């Protein structure tokens, strides 16, 4: 998934969480944490993959082990700084990023390309495309398979981004004034 798709999903998730938990739109600092959290894994893994330090762009920061450590560190800092809402925004966005990076075909029983979640316990790659965890009903495969094509999946990110950006705007553009005041 591209950065704008990750932003869209993560902001929608956090905005819905904020409305459900606090009964209001996201505040500026947590909104910015959600935006940063939506990109965090790629900000670490992609450059190190491009430089050849990692074998590809979904490696350390995309693993559940590293995510667990990041969550512990983020919440420890949040408790010390009294920023639990901000930490929660970051964590929800980071988790949304990982879920969004799971290829749609994984839900049909083709687990290849999900090994990044289980690094270092699984190496890359461990499955072939023909292995399945279960046999999905033909109608499910008929409906979902067209959406597993990278080009179509890319096009689906545009409405996600538009929805996230629209929701951010309707929420009052939280974080924009905060960033402007910090210049």
C-alpha positions in Angstrom: 0.0 0.0 0.0 1.2 3.5 -0.8 1.5 6.3 1.9 -1.8 8.0 1.0 -3.7 4.7 1.4 -2.1 4.1 4.8 -3.0 7.7 5.8 -6.6 7.2 4.8 -7.1 4.0 6.7 -5.2 5.1 9.8 -7.0 8.4 10.0 -10.4 6.9 9.6 -9.6 4.3 12.3 -8.3 6.9 14.8 -11.1 9.4 14.1 -13.7 6.6 14.6 -11.9 5.6 17.8 -11.8 9.2 19.1 -15.5 9.7 18.4 -16.4 6.4 20.1 -14.1 6.8 23.1 -14.2 10.5 23.7 -17.3 11.6 21.8 -15.4 14.1 19.8 -13.2 14.6 16.8 -9.4 13.9 17.3 -7.4 16.6 19.0 -4.4 18.0 17.2 -1.5 16.2 18.9 -3.2 12.7 18.6 -4.2 13.4 15.0 -0.6 14.1 14.1 0.5 11.0 16.0 -2.0 9.0 14.0 -0.6 10.5 10.7 3.0 9.7 11.8 2.0 6.2 13.0 0.4 5.5 9.6 3.8 6.0 8.0 6.1 4.8 10.8 6.8 1.3 9.5 7.6 2.4 6.0 9.8 5.3 7.2 12.1 2.7 8.8 11.9 -0.3 6.5 11.7 1.3 3.0 14.9 3.4 3.2 16.8 0.6 4.8 15.5 -1.7 2.1 16.5 0.7 -0.7 20.0 1.0 0.8 20.4 -2.8 1.0 20.5 -3.0 4.8 17.2 -5.0 4.8 16.3 -7.4 2.0 13.1 -5.5 1.2 10.8 -2.7 2.4 8.7 -4.8 4.8 11.0 -6.1 7.4 11.8 -5.0 11.0 9.2 -2.3 11.6 6.5 -4.4 9.9 7.1 -7.4 12.2 4.7 -8.1 15.2 7.8 -8.6 17.4 9.1 -5.2 16.7 5.6 -3.7 16.9 5.2 -5.2 20.4 8.5 -3.5 21.5 7.4 -0.2 19.9 4.1 -0.3 21.7 5.8 -0.8 25.0 8.2 2.0 24.4 5.5 4.4 23.1 3.2 3.7 26.1 6.1 4.0 28.6 7.0 7.4 27.2 3.3 8.3 27.1 2.9 7.5 30.8 6.0 9.5 31.7 4.8 12.5 29.6 1.0 12.1 30.3 0.2 11.6 26.6 -1.8 8.4 26.6 -4.3 9.6 24.0 -1.4 10.5 21.7 0.2 7.1 22.2 -3.0 5.4 21.5 -3.4 7.3 18.2 0.1 6.3 17.1 -0.4 2.7 18.1 -3.8 2.3 16.3 -2.4 3.9 13.2 0.7 1.7 13.2 -1.5 -1.4 13.6 -3.8 -0.2 10.8 -0.7 0.1 8.6 0.3 -3.5 9.3 -3.2 -4.8 8.6 -3.4 -2.8 5.4 -0.2 -4.4 4.2 -1.6 -7.9 4.4 -2.4 -8.8 0.8 -6.1 -9.5 0.2 -5.3 -13.0 -1.1 -4.1 -13.9 2.4 -7.7 -13.9 3.5 -8.4 -16.5 0.8 -5.9 -18.9 2.3 -2.8 -17.8 0.3 -0.5 -16.8 3.2 2.5 -15.9 1.0 3.7 -12.3 1.5 2.6 -12.2 5.1 5.9 -13.6 6.5 7.0 -10.0 7.3 4.6 -10.0 10.2 6.3 -13.0 11.8 10.0 -12.0 11.3 12.4 -13.2 12.8 10.4 -16.4 13.4 9.7 -16.9 9.7 12.1 -16.1 6.9 11.1 -14.6 3.6 9.3 -16.3 1.8 8.1 -19.4 3.4 5.0 -20.2 1.4 4.3 -20.9 -2.3 1.2 -19.4 -4.0 -0.4 -22.9 -4.3 -0.5 -23.6 -0.6 -3.8 -22.8 1.1 -4.8 -22.8 4.7 -8.4 -23.5 3.7 -10.5 -23.8 0.5 -12.6 -20.6 0.2 -16.1 -20.9 -1.4 -15.9 -20.3 -5.1 -18.1 -17.1 -4.9 -15.7 -15.6 -2.4 -12.7 -16.3 -4.7 -14.7 -15.0 -7.7 -15.5 -11.7 -5.9 -12.2 -11.1 -4.2 -9.6 -12.3 -6.7 -10.0 -9.3 -9.1 -9.2 -7.0 -6.2 -5.9 -8.7 -5.6 -4.4 -7.4 -8.7 -1.8 -4.7 -7.8 -3.3 -2.1 -10.3 -6.8 -2.5 -8.9 -5.6 -2.5 -5.4 -3.7 0.8 -6.1 -6.9 2.3 -7.5 -8.8 1.3 -4.3 -6.4 3.4 -2.3 -7.6 6.6 -3.9 -11.1 6.5 -2.4 -9.5 5.5 1.0 -7.2 8.5 0.8 -10.1 10.7 -0.2 -12.3 9.4 2.6 -9.5 10.0 5.2 -8.8 13.4 3.9 -12.5 14.3 3.8 -12.9 13.1 7.4 -9.8 15.0 8.5 -11.3 18.2 6.9 -14.7 17.5 8.5 -12.9 17.0 11.9 -11.6 20.6 11.5 -8.1 19.7 10.1 -6.7 18.7 13.5 -3.0 19.3 13.7 -2.8 21.9 11.0 -2.8 24.9 13.3 -0.6 23.0 15.8 2.1 22.5 13.0 1.7 26.1 11.8 2.2 27.5 15.4 5.4 25.5 15.8 7.3 27.2 12.9 
